[in-house]
Amino acid sequence: MRLRSVTIKNFRALANITVELDETTVLIGENNTGKTSFLEALKFCLAQGASRRGDLFDDYDHHLASDHSQVGDAGDTEITLRFAESAVGEWTNDVVQAIAEAITLDGDLQQVVLRLKSTKDV
């Protein structure tokens, strides 16, 4: 099972991006363009997300479009990870049975989508 894509909305420096991942993906860019925010979003989902209660995101995690913006002005903060097969039947029966309730189909390929979302009242 491989992570195939990451969609991030209103998380720290990132307003709205989707990155399709390959076997090897390299993040390249100028300083302050969101590389660290992208990696922190992955870390957040995979390490902390499952263990935290209540609102998963701190005020610091919400995107601020300008110096005058308030938390929540940009809309919901959302991180979506999509894990999917690269070929039909790639996942073993053991894997499919263990996560059967979470599996959806993308055409003929099986996938699992993990989405963390936070809404702040403006």
VMD Tcl script that draws the C-alpha trace (Angstrom):
set ca {
  {0.00 0.00 0.00}
  {1.45 3.31 -1.07}
  {0.48 6.87 -0.48}
  {-0.66 8.12 -3.90}
  {-1.77 11.70 -3.28}
  {-1.95 14.39 -0.63}
  {-4.46 17.24 -0.67}
  {-4.01 20.08 1.80}
  {-6.41 22.99 2.28}
  {-5.73 25.93 4.57}
  {-2.96 24.31 6.59}
  {-0.24 26.71 7.72}
  {1.47 28.14 4.59}
  {-0.62 26.06 2.18}
  {-3.92 27.44 0.89}
  {-4.94 24.63 -1.47}
  {-2.66 22.04 -3.07}
  {-2.82 18.48 -4.34}
  {0.39 16.54 -4.88}
  {0.34 13.25 -6.77}
  {3.09 11.04 -5.40}
  {5.24 8.59 -7.31}
  {7.65 5.97 -6.04}
  {10.09 8.83 -5.43}
  {8.88 12.38 -4.93}
  {11.21 15.31 -4.30}
  {10.08 18.63 -2.84}
  {11.97 21.54 -4.39}
  {11.27 25.21 -3.96}
  {12.33 28.57 -2.63}
  {12.35 29.29 1.09}
  {8.91 29.92 2.60}
  {6.96 28.18 -0.17}
  {5.41 25.42 1.98}
  {7.81 22.45 1.78}
  {7.99 22.15 5.56}
  {4.24 22.72 5.92}
  {3.65 19.87 3.46}
  {5.88 17.50 5.45}
  {4.35 18.64 8.75}
  {0.87 17.89 7.37}
  {1.97 14.33 6.57}
  {3.53 13.94 10.00}
  {0.42 15.39 11.62}
  {-1.87 12.87 9.93}
  {0.28 9.81 10.37}
  {1.68 10.40 13.86}
  {-0.57 12.64 15.91}
  {-3.97 12.63 14.26}
  {-5.14 9.26 15.52}
  {-4.16 9.92 19.13}
  {-5.57 13.44 19.70}
  {-9.07 14.20 20.92}
  {-11.25 17.20 20.21}
  {-10.07 19.68 17.58}
  {-6.99 18.14 16.04}
  {-5.61 21.45 14.80}
  {-4.15 24.29 16.86}
  {-4.77 27.90 15.83}
  {-1.20 27.92 14.46}
  {-2.15 25.16 11.98}
  {-4.86 27.21 10.21}
  {-3.88 29.12 7.08}
  {-3.86 32.90 7.33}
  {-4.12 34.55 3.91}
  {-2.76 37.90 5.14}
  {-1.36 39.62 8.21}
  {-4.89 40.84 9.02}
  {-6.61 37.46 8.70}
  {-8.18 35.67 11.63}
  {-8.22 31.93 12.24}
  {-11.06 30.48 10.19}
  {-11.25 33.29 7.62}
  {-9.76 31.03 4.93}
  {-12.31 28.27 5.56}
  {-11.95 24.71 6.81}
  {-8.51 23.23 7.36}
  {-8.32 19.81 5.72}
  {-5.62 17.23 5.01}
  {-6.50 14.24 2.82}
  {-4.20 11.27 2.24}
  {-5.11 8.74 -0.46}
  {-3.55 5.29 -0.35}
  {-4.28 3.10 -3.38}
  {-3.29 0.06 -5.34}
  {-1.18 0.61 -8.46}
  {-2.56 -2.58 -10.05}
  {-5.77 -4.55 -9.52}
  {-5.28 -7.19 -6.83}
  {-2.03 -5.70 -5.50}
  {-3.27 -5.78 -1.91}
  {-3.19 -9.22 -0.31}
  {-6.34 -10.78 1.13}
  {-4.96 -10.22 4.65}
  {-4.65 -6.49 4.02}
  {-8.09 -6.28 2.41}
  {-9.70 -8.14 5.32}
  {-7.94 -5.98 7.92}
  {-9.13 -2.70 6.39}
  {-12.26 -3.85 4.55}
  {-14.53 -1.24 6.14}
  {-12.27 1.60 4.99}
  {-11.76 0.48 1.38}
  {-13.48 2.28 -1.49}
  {-13.02 1.81 -5.21}
  {-11.38 4.16 -7.69}
  {-12.40 2.45 -10.91}
  {-11.16 -1.11 -10.42}
  {-8.44 -0.13 -7.92}
  {-8.95 -0.30 -4.17}
  {-8.14 2.77 -2.12}
  {-8.28 4.07 1.42}
  {-8.75 7.79 2.11}
  {-7.77 9.40 5.41}
  {-9.19 12.90 5.91}
  {-8.67 15.20 8.88}
  {-10.79 18.34 8.95}
  {-11.31 21.30 11.25}
  {-13.88 24.06 11.05}
  {-13.38 27.31 12.95}
  {-16.24 29.72 13.55}
  {-15.42 33.14 12.14}
}
mol new
graphics top color blue
foreach p $ca { graphics top sphere $p radius 0.5 }
foreach p [lrange $ca 0 end-1] q [lrange $ca 1 end] { graphics top cylinder $p $q radius 0.2 }
display resetview
